[in-house]
Amino acid sequence: MPVSLNTLETIIREAGNIALAQFKDLQNLQVSQKKPRDFVTAADIAVEKFLKQALAEHYPEYGFWGEESGQTEDQAQRWIVDPIDGTHSFTKGQYFWSISVALEINGELIFGAVFAPALNDYYCAKKDHGAFKNGQKINVSNETDLGNSMIATGFACLRSYLQENNLERFCKIAQRTTGQRRFGSAAMDLCLVADGQVDAFWEQELNLYDVAAGALIVLEAGGTVTDFKGNTGVFPKQILASNGGILEELLTLM
């Protein structure tokens, strides 16, 4: 069955309603740790369970890879899902968390959607069909001067033990840019690049489910997605998304 963008939006927004119900009752939210500093909530589990069932019902030909439940047997054609990207923000009552869903077929990203329920912002893209926010076409910014740019990044505590933990890179780039932001959801950060709200975003040691949907949205909005050396592609362990105009300057600092 061909994938319907309207059907997908309906499914993802319903998943958002499930998350919002628990977001509005944080005092009773069940929170546990998968490992030190790595939180999972009952909302993560409930959202992923719903998406896995709903997507299988409508599109049984595709496999599934979710952050919480892992991979099904068929992974050549698969949905890639992060049920709540920004779980720590979610548990603190902050609004920058999102549901990320991508469709990958034989290694190629075909569809991506990122929904921020607390903000009611729905970003989506279909390969070769552009990127959209709440039904309106979006594009990356036209900034070409790194000195005037606003950039976003991330510092997950999980990676604090690494010798290369992003702090040195951030300090170098922060001195060369006008504004720096750290929102706490890589999927949302990528959408903000696509929407021109920030000019670039980078992070390291992520997983594909963190960035798959957002990366496609950036590309369809006219941006670039590379590793820290400028190689094109979606490299979750090193992802640099930009408007293209400041890419070369950023690469010299990476």
PAZAPA-4460 file (N, C-alpha, C; in steps of 0.05 Angstrom, whole numbers, plus 32768, in hexadecimal, padded with zeros to 4 digits):
% residues 254
    n_x    n_y    n_z   ca_x   ca_y   ca_z    c_x    c_y    c_z   seq   type   mol
   8011   7FE8   8000   8000   8000   8000   8012   8019   8000     1      M     A
   800D   802C   7FEE   801C   8045   7FEE   801A   8054   8008     2      P     A
   802F   8060   8011   802E   806F   802A   801F   8089   8026     3      V     A
   800C   808E   8037   7FFC   80A7   8036   8006   80BA   804B     4      S     A
   800E   80D2   8042   8018   80E6   8055   8003   80EE   8069     5      L     A
   7FEA   80EF   805F   7FD4   80F6   8071   7FD0   80E1   8087     6      N     A
   7FD1   80C7   807E   7FCE   80B2   8091   7FE4   80B2   80A6     7      T     A
   7FFD   80B7   809D   8013   80B8   80AF   8011   80CF   80C3     8      L     A
   8008   80E6   80B9   8004   80FC   80CC   7FEF   80F6   80E1     9      E     A
   7FDA   80E9   80D8   7FC5   80E1   80EB   7FD0   80CF   8101    10      T     A
   7FE0   80BB   80F8   7FEC   80A8   810B   7FFF   80B6   811E    11      I     A
   8010   80C7   8113   8024   80D4   8124   8018   80E8   8137    12      I     A
   8004   80F6   812E   7FF6   8109   8140   7FE7   80FA   8157    13      R     A
   7FDC   80E3   8151   7FD0   80D3   8166   7FE5   80C9   817A    14      E     A
   7FFC   80C2   8170   8012   80BC   8182   8019   80D4   8194    15      A     A
   8018   80EB   8188   801D   8104   8197   8008   8108   81AD    16      G     A
   7FF0   8101   81A8   7FDB   8103   81BD   7FE1   80F1   81D4    17      N     A
   7FEB   80D9   81CE   7FF2   80C6   81E4   8008   80D2   81F5    18      I     A
   801C   80DE   81E8   8032   80EA   81F7   8029   8102   8207    19      A     A
   8018   8113   81FB   800F   812B   8208   7FFF   8124   8222    20      L     A
   7FEF   810F   8221   7FE0   8107   8238   7FF2   8103   8250    21      A     A
   8009   80F6   824C   801B   80F1   8262   802C   810A   8268    22      Q     A
   8032   811A   8254   8040   8133   8258   8031   8146   826A    23      F     A
   8017   8145   8269   8006   8157   8279   8002   814C   8296    24      K     A
   800E   8134   829B   800B   8128   82B6   8026   811D   82BF    25      D     A
   803A   812F   82BE   8056   8126   82C3   805A   811C   82E0    26      L     A
   8049   8125   82F3   804C   811B   830E   8048   80FD   8310    27      Q     A
   8038   80F2   82FE   8033   80D6   82FF   8041   80C6   82E9    28      N     A
   8053   80D4   82DA   8062   80C7   82C5   8076   80B2   82D0    29      L     A
   8075   809B   82C4   8088   8086   82CC   80A2   808A   82BC    30      Q     A
   80B8   808E   82CB   80D2   8093   82BF   80E6   807F   82CA    31      V     A
   80F6   8074   82B8   810B   8061   82C0   8124   8067   82B0    32      S     A
   813A   8059   82B6   8153   805D   82A8   815B   8044   829A    33      Q     A
   8160   8046   8280   816B   802F   8271   8188   802A   8279    34      K     A
   8196   803F   827E   81B1   803F   8289   81B6   805A   8295    35      K     A
   81CB   805F   82A4   81CF   8079   82B0   81CB   8090   829D    36      P     A
   81BA   80A4   82A5   81B5   80BC   8296   81A4   80B8   827D    37      R     A
   819B   80A0   8278   818B   8099   8260   816F   8092   8269    38      D     A
   815D   80A5   8266   8142   80A2   8270   812F   8096   825C    39      F     A
   811B   8087   8266   8105   807D   8256   80EC   8080   8267    40      V     A
   80D6   8089   825B   80BD   808D   826A   80A7   807B   825F    41      T     A
   8092   807A   826E   807A   806B   8264   8070   8077   824A    42      A     A
   8074   8091   8246   806B   809D   822E   807B   8093   8216    43      A     A
   8096   8090   8219   80A6   8085   8203   809B   806A   81FB    44      D     A
   8097   8059   820E   808D   803E   8209   8072   803E   81FC    45      I     A
   8060   804E   8206   8044   804E   81FB   8044   8059   81DF    46      A     A
   8053   806E   81DA   8053   807A   81BF   805F   8067   81AB    47      V     A
   8075   805A   81B2   8081   8047   819F   806F   802F   819A    48      E     A
   8062   8025   81AF   8050   800E   81AB   8039   8015   8198    49      K     A
   802E   802E   819C   8018   8036   818A   8022   8039   816D    50      F     A
   8039   8046   8169   8043   804A   814E   8049   802F   8140    51      L     A
   8055   801D   814F   805C   8003   8144   8043   7FF4   813B    52      K     A
   802F   7FF5   814B   8016   7FE7   8144   8007   7FF5   812D    53      Q     A
   8005   800F   812E   7FF6   801E   811A   8004   801D   80FF    54      A     A
   801E   8020   80FE   802D   801F   80E5   802B   8003   80D9    55      L     A
   802D   7FEE   80E9   802B   7FD3   80DF   800F   7FCD   80D5    56      A     A
   7FFB   7FD9   80E1   7FDF   7FD5   80D7   7FDB   7FE1   80BC    57      E     A
   7FE6   7FF9   80B8   7FE2   8006   809E   7FF6   7FFE   8089    58      H     A
   800F   7FF7   8091   8024   7FF1   807F   8033   7FD8   8088    59      Y     A
   8027   7FC1   8086   8034   7FA8   8091   804D   7FA0   8082    60      P     A
   8051   7FAB   806A   8069   7FA3   805A   8083   7FAF   8065    61      E     A
   8082   7FC1   8078   809A   7FCE   8082   80A1   7FC4   809D    62      Y     A
   80BB   7FC2   80A2   80C6   7FBB   80BC   80C5   7FD3   80CE    63      G     A
   80D0   7FCF   80E7   80CE   7FE5   80FB   80E8   7FE4   810C    64      F     A
   80F3   7FFC   8110   8109   7FFF   8123   8103   8016   8135    65      W     A
   80FD   8010   814E   80F7   8024   8162   810C   8025   8178    66      G     A
   8110   803C   8183   8125   803F   8198   8121   802D   81AF    67      E     A
   8107   8029   81B7   8102   801A   81CF   80FE   7FFC   81CA    68      E     A
   80F3   7FF4   81B3   80EC   7FD8   81AE   8100   7FCA   819C    69      S     A
   8112   7FDA   818F   8125   7FCE   817D   811B   7FC8   8161    70      G     A
   8127   7FB5   8154   8122   7FB0   8137   8111   7F97   8133    71      Q     A
   80FE   7F98   8121   80F0   7F80   8118   8102   7F72   8104    72      T     A
   80F9   7F5B   80FA   810A   7F4A   80E9   8110   7F58   80CE    73      E     A
   80FC   7F64   80C2   8100   7F70   80A7   810A   7F8D   80AB    74      D     A
   8123   7F92   80A2   812E   7FAD   80A5   8136   7FB9   808A    75      Q     A
   8130   7FAC   8074   8137   7FB7   805A   8124   7FCF   8054    76      A     A
   810B   7FCD   805C   80F7   7FE2   805A   80EC   7FE6   8075    77      Q     A
   80F1   7FFD   8081   80EA   8000   809E   80E3   801C   80A6    78      R     A
   80D2   801D   80BA   80CD   8035   80C9   80E2   8038   80DE    79      W     A
   80ED   8051   80E1   8101   8056   80F5   80F5   806B   8108    80      I     A
   80F2   8063   8122   80E2   8073   8134   80F0   8079   814E    81      V     A
   80EF   8092   8155   80F6   809B   8170   80DC   80A5   817D    82      D     A
   80D1   8097   8190   80B7   809E   819A   80B6   80B9   81A8    83      P     A
   80CB   80BF   81B8   80CE   80DA   81C3   80EB   80E1   81C3    84      I     A
   80F2   80F3   81B1   810E   80FD   81AF   810F   8115   81C1    85      D     A
   811F   8113   81D6   811F   8128   81EA   8110   8120   8203    86      G     A
   8114   8107   820B   8106   80FC   8222   810B   810C   823C    87      T     A
   8124   8114   8240   812B   8123   8258   811B   813E   8259    88      H     A
   811A   814B   8242   810A   8164   8240   80ED   815E   8246    89      S     A
   80E3   8148   823C   80C7   8140   8241   80C2   813D   825F    90      F     A
   80D4   8130   826D   80D0   812B   828A   80D1   8145   829A    91      T     A
   80DE   8159   828F   80E1   8173   829D   80CA   8187   8296    92      K     A
   80B8   817E   8284   80A2   8190   827D   80A9   81A4   8268    93      G     A
   80C1   81A1   825B   80C9   81B3   8245   80BB   81AA   822B    94      Q     A
   80B9   81BD   8219   80A9   81B8   8200   80B9   81AD   81E9    95      Y     A
   80D4   81AD   81EB   80E4   81A5   81D4   80EA   8187   81D5    96      F     A
   80D5   8177   81CE   80D8   815A   81CB   80C6   8153   81B3    97      W     A
   80CC   813C   81A7   80BE   8136   818D   80BC   8118   8188    98      S     A
   80AA   8112   8176   80A7   80F7   816C   80B2   80F6   8150    99      I     A
   80C4   80E3   814B   80D2   80E3   8131   80CC   80C8   8123   100      S     A
   80C3   80CA   810A   80BC   80B2   80FA   80C7   80B5   80DE   101      V     A
   80D7   80A2   80D5   80E2   80A2   80BA   80DD   8088   80AD   102      A     A
   80DA   8088   8093   80D8   8070   8083   80F1   806E   8072   103      L     A
   80FF   8057   8075   8117   8052   8066   8113   8039   8055   104      E     A
   8119   803A   803B   8117   8023   8029   8132   801E   801C   105      I     A
   813D   8007   8022   8157   8000   8017   816C   8015   801B   106      N     A
   816D   8020   8033   8181   8033   803B   817B   8050   8032   107      G     A
   8164   8055   8026   815E   8070   801D   8146   807A   802C   108      E     A
   8149   8093   8037   8133   809F   8046   811E   80A9   8033   109      L     A
   8105   80A0   8037   80EF   80A7   8024   80DC   80BB   8031   110      I     A
   80D7   80B8   804B   80C5   80C9   8059   80CF   80D0   8075   111      F     A
   80CA   80E8   807E   80D2   80EF   8099   80BD   8102   80A5   112      G     A
   80B7   80FD   80BF   80A5   810F   80CD   80AF   8112   80EA   113      A     A
   80AE   812B   80F3   80B5   8131   810F   809E   8142   811A   114      V     A
   8092   8139   812F   807B   8147   813B   8082   814F   8158   115      F     A
   807F   8169   815D   8084   8173   8178   8068   8179   8184   116      A     A
   805D   8166   8193   8041   8168   819C   803D   8181   81AF   117      P     A
   804F   8187   81C0   804B   819D   81D3   804B   81B8   81C4   118      A     A
   8057   81B9   81AD   8058   81D1   819C   8043   81D0   8186   119      L     A
   8038   81B8   8181   8026   81B3   816B   8033   81BA   8150   120      N     A
   804C   81B3   814D   805A   81B7   8134   8060   819C   8127   121      D     A
   8057   8199   810E   805A   8180   8100   806B   8185   80E7   122      Y     A
   8083   817A   80E6   8095   817C   80D0   8095   8162   80C0   123      Y     A
   8096   8164   80A6   8097   814C   8096   80A4   8151   807B   124      C     A
   80AE   813B   806F   80BA   813D   8055   80B7   8122   8047   125      A     A
   80B4   8123   802D   80B5   810B   801C   80CB   8110   8008   126      K     A
   80DB   80FC   8003   80F2   80FF   7FF1   80E9   810C   7FD6   127      K     A
   80F8   8121   7FCF   80F4   812F   7FB6   80D9   813E   7FB5   128      D     A
   80CD   8143   7FCC   80B3   8152   7FCC   80B4   8169   7FDF   129      H     A
   80CB   8171   7FEA   80CC   8188   7FFC   80C7   8181   8019   130      G     A
   80CA   8196   802A   80C5   8193   8046   80B0   81A7   804F   131      A     A
   80A1   819F   8064   808A   81AF   806C   8088   81B0   808B   132      F     A
   807D   81C6   8094   8076   81C9   80B1   8059   81D1   80B2   133      K     A
   804A   81C1   80BF   802D   81C6   80C2   8020   81CD   80A7   134      N     A
   8029   81BE   8092   801D   81C1   8078   8029   81D7   8066   135      G     A
   803B   81E7   8071   8047   81FC   8062   8064   81F5   805B   136      Q     A
   806B   81FA   8042   8086   81F3   8039   809B   8203   8048   137      K     A
   80B1   81F7   804F   80C7   8204   805E   80E1   8201   804F   138      I     A
   80F4   8213   8055   810E   8213   8049   8123   821B   805E   139      N     A
   813B   8213   805A   8151   821B   806C   8156   8239   8068   140      V     A
   8165   8244   807B   816C   8261   807A   817F   8266   8063   141      S     A
   8182   8280   805D   8195   8288   8048   81AE   8295   8053   142      N     A
   81B3   8291   806D   81CB   829D   807A   81E5   8291   806E   143      E     A
   81F8   82A3   8068   8211   829A   805D   8229   82A2   806E   144      T     A
   8225   82B0   8084   823A   82BA   8095   8238   82AB   80B0   145      D     A
   824C   829A   80B6   824C   828B   80CF   824A   829E   80E7   146      L     A
   8256   82B5   80E5   8256   82C8   80FB   823B   82D2   8102   147      G     A
   8228   82D2   80EF   820D   82DA   80F4   81FA   82C3   80FA   148      N     A
   8205   82AB   80FC   81F4   8293   80FD   81EC   828C   8119   149      S     A
   81D5   827D   811A   81CD   8270   8132   81D0   8252   812E   150      M     A
   81DD   8245   8140   81E3   8228   813D   81D8   8219   8155   151      I     A
   81D2   81FF   8152   81C8   81EE   8167   81D9   81D5   8169   152      A     A
   81DB   81CA   8180   81EA   81B1   8184   81DF   81A3   819D   153      T     A
   81ED   818D   81A5   81E3   817E   81BB   81FA   8173   81CC   154      G     A
   81F6   816F   81E6   820A   8164   81F8   81FD   814F   820A   155      F     A
   81F8   8138   81FF   81EB   8123   820F   81FE   811A   8225   156      A     A
   81F4   8119   823E   8205   8110   8254   8210   80F3   8250   157      C     A
   8201   80E4   8240   8209   80C8   823B   8224   80C7   822D   158      L     A
   822C   80DD   8220   8245   80DC   8211   825B   80EC   821F   159      R     A
   8256   80F3   8238   826A   8103   8247   8284   80F4   824B   160      S     A
   8283   80D9   824A   829B   80C9   824F   82AE   80C9   8237   161      Y     A
   82A4   80D2   8220   82B4   80D1   8208   82C9   80E7   8209   162      L     A
   82E0   80E1   81FE   82F5   80F5   81FD   82ED   810C   81EB   163      Q     A
   82DF   8105   81D4   82D4   811A   81C3   82B6   811C   81C9   164      E     A
   82B0   812E   81DB   8294   8130   81E5   8285   8149   81DC   165      N     A
   8290   8157   81C8   8284   816E   81BB   8289   8189   81C8   166      N     A
   8293   8189   81E0   8298   81A2   81EE   82AC   81B3   81E0   167      L     A
   82C3   81A8   81D8   82D8   81B7   81CA   82CD   81C2   81B0   168      E     A
   82BF   81B1   81A1   82B4   81BA   8187   82A0   81D1   818C   169      R     A
   828F   81CE   81A0   827B   81E3   81A5   8289   81FE   81AC   170      F     A
   829D   81FD   81BD   82AA   8216   81C5   82B6   8224   81AD   171      C     A
   82C1   8215   819B   82CE   8220   8184   82B9   822E   8172   172      K     A
   82A2   8220   816D   828E   822A   815B   827E   8241   8169   173      I     A
   827A   823F   8183   826A   8253   8191   8278   826F   818E   174      A     A
   8292   826F   818F   82A0   8289   818D   829E   8295   8171   175      Q     A
   8296   8285   815E   8294   8290   8142   8277   8295   8139   176      R     A
   8264   8291   814A   8248   8294   8142   823A   82A7   8155   177      T     A
   8223   82B1   814C   8214   82C5   815C   8202   82B8   8171   178      T     A
   81F6   82A1   816B   81E4   8294   817E   81E8   8276   817F   179      G     A
   81E5   826B   8197   81E8   824E   819B   81CF   8244   81AA   180      Q     A
   81C5   822D   81A2   81AE   8222   81AE   81B2   8204   81B4   181      R     A
   81A5   81FA   81C9   81A7   81DE   81D0   818A   81D7   81D9   182      R     A
   817B   81CB   81C7   815E   81C6   81CC   8158   81AB   81D8   183      F     A
   8169   8197   81D3   8165   817D   81E1   8158   8168   81D0   184      G     A
   8151   816D   81B7   8145   8159   81A6   8152   815C   818A   185      S     A
   8162   8149   8183   8170   814A   8169   815C   814C   8152   186      A     A
   8146   813D   8154   8132   813E   813F   8126   815A   813C   187      A     A
   8121   8167   8152   8117   8183   8151   812C   8196   8147   188      M     A
   8145   8192   814F   815B   81A3   8146   815D   81A3   8127   189      D     A
   815B   818B   811C   815C   8188   80FF   8145   8197   80F1   190      L     A
   812E   8195   80FD   8117   81A3   80F2   811A   81C1   80F3   191      C     A
   8127   81CB   8108   812B   81E7   810A   813F   81F1   80F5   192      L     A
   8152   81E0   80EE   8164   81E7   80D7   8153   81E8   80BE   193      V     A
   8142   81D4   80B9   8131   81D4   80A1   811F   81EC   809F   194      A     A
   8116   81F6   80B6   8103   820C   80B7   8111   8227   80B8   195      D     A
   812C   8227   80B7   813B   8240   80B7   813C   824E   80D2   196      G     A
   8134   8240   80E8   8135   824C   8102   8151   824C   810E   197      Q     A
   8161   8238   8107   817D   8237   810C   818C   8231   80F2   198      V     A
   81A5   8238   80F0   81B3   8236   80D7   81C2   821B   80D4   199      D     A
   81C8   820E   80EB   81D6   81F5   80EA   81D2   81E6   8104   200      A     A
   81D6   81CC   8103   81D5   81BB   811B   81E9   81A5   8118   201      F     A
   81F7   819E   812D   8208   8187   812C   8207   8178   8147   202      W     A
   820B   815E   8146   820E   814E   815E   821C   8134   8157   203      E     A
   8225   8126   816B   8233   810D   8166   8229   80F7   8178   204      Q     A
   822F   80DE   8170   8228   80C6   817F   820A   80C3   8182   205      E     A
   81FB   80CA   816E   81DE   80C6   816E   81D7   80AB   8161   206      L     A
   81BE   80A5   8160   81B4   808D   8152   81A3   8095   813A   207      N     A
   819F   8083   8127   8190   808A   810F   8174   8092   8116   208      L     A
   8168   8087   812A   814C   808E   8130   814A   80AB   813B   209      Y     A
   8161   80B6   8145   8161   80D2   814E   815F   80E5   8136   210      D     A
   816B   80DE   811F   8170   80F2   810A   8163   80EB   80EF   211      V     A
   815A   80D3   80EB   8151   80CB   80D0   813C   80DD   80C4   212      A     A
   8127   80E1   80D3   8111   80F2   80C9   811A   810F   80C5   213      A     A
   8127   811A   80DA   8130   8136   80D8   8144   813B   80C2   214      G     A
   8155   8128   80BD   8169   812B   80A8   815C   812E   808D   215      A     A
   8148   811D   8087   813A   811F   806E   812B   813A   806C   216      L     A
   8120   8143   8082   8112   815D   8081   8125   8173   807B   217      I     A
   813D   8173   8086   8152   8187   807F   8159   8186   8062   218      V     A
   815E   816E   8057   8165   816C   803B   814F   8176   8029   219      L     A
   8136   816F   802F   8120   8178   801E   811A   8195   8021   220      E     A
   8125   81A2   8036   8122   81BF   803A   8139   81CE   802D   221      A     A
   814B   81BF   8020   8161   81CC   8011   817A   81CD   8020   222      G     A
   817C   81C0   8037   8194   81C0   8047   81A8   81AA   8041   223      G     A
   81BD   81A8   8050   81D1   8193   804D   81D3   8182   8066   224      T     A
   81D9   8169   8062   81DE   8156   8078   81F8   8147   8072   225      V     A
   820C   814A   8084   8226   813E   8080   8231   8133   809A   226      T     A
   8248   8127   8098   8257   8121   80B1   8269   813A   80B6   227      D     A
   827C   8138   80C9   828C   814F   80D0   82A3   8154   80BC   228      F     A
   82A6   8143   80A8   82B9   8147   8093   82AD   8150   8079   229      K     A
   8292   8152   8079   8284   815C   8061   827A   8146   804F   230      G     A
   827D   812D   8057   8272   8117   8047   8254   8117   8049   231      N     A
   8247   8116   8032   8229   8117   8032   821D   80FD   803A   232      T     A
   8206   80FF   8047   81F8   80E7   8050   81EE   80EC   806D   233      G     A
   81E0   80D8   8077   81D6   80DA   8092   81E8   80C9   80A4   234      V     A
   81F8   80D7   80B4   820C   80C9   80C5   8205   80CF   80E2   235      F     A
   81F5   80BE   80EF   81EB   80C5   810A   8202   80C8   811E   236      P     A
   8218   80BB   811A   822E   80BD   812D   823D   80D8   812A   237      K     A
   8239   80E5   8114   8243   8100   810E   8230   810D   80FB   238      Q     A
   821F   811E   8105   820C   812B   80F2   820F   8149   80F4   239      I     A
   8211   8155   80DC   8213   8172   80D9   81FE   817A   80C4   240      L     A
   81EA   8188   80CD   81D5   8192   80BB   81D7   81B0   80BA   241      A     A
   81D5   81BA   80A1   81D8   81D7   809E   81C7   81E2   8087   242      S     A
   81C6   81FC   8086   81B8   8208   806F   81C8   8208   8056   243      N     A
   81E1   81FE   8057   81F3   81FD   8040   8204   8215   803D   244      G     A
   81FA   822D   8045   8209   8245   8041   8220   8248   8055   245      G     A
   821E   823C   806C   8234   823E   8080   8243   8223   8083   246      I     A
   823D   8210   8072   8249   81F5   8075   8267   81F6   8074   247      L     A
   8273   8202   8060   8290   8201   805D   829E   820E   8075   248      E     A
   8293   8224   8080   829F   8230   8097   829D   821D   80AF   249      E     A
   8287   8211   80B2   8283   81FE   80C9   8296   81E7   80C7   250      L     A
   829A   81DC   80AF   82AB   81C5   80AC   82C8   81CB   80B4   251      L     A
   82D1   81E4   80B0   82EC   81EB   80B8   82EF   81EB   80D6   252      T     A
   82D9   81ED   80E5   82DA   81ED   8102   82D3   81D2   810E   253      L     A
   82CA   81BF   80FE   82C2   81A5   8107   82DA   8193   810D   254      M     A
***
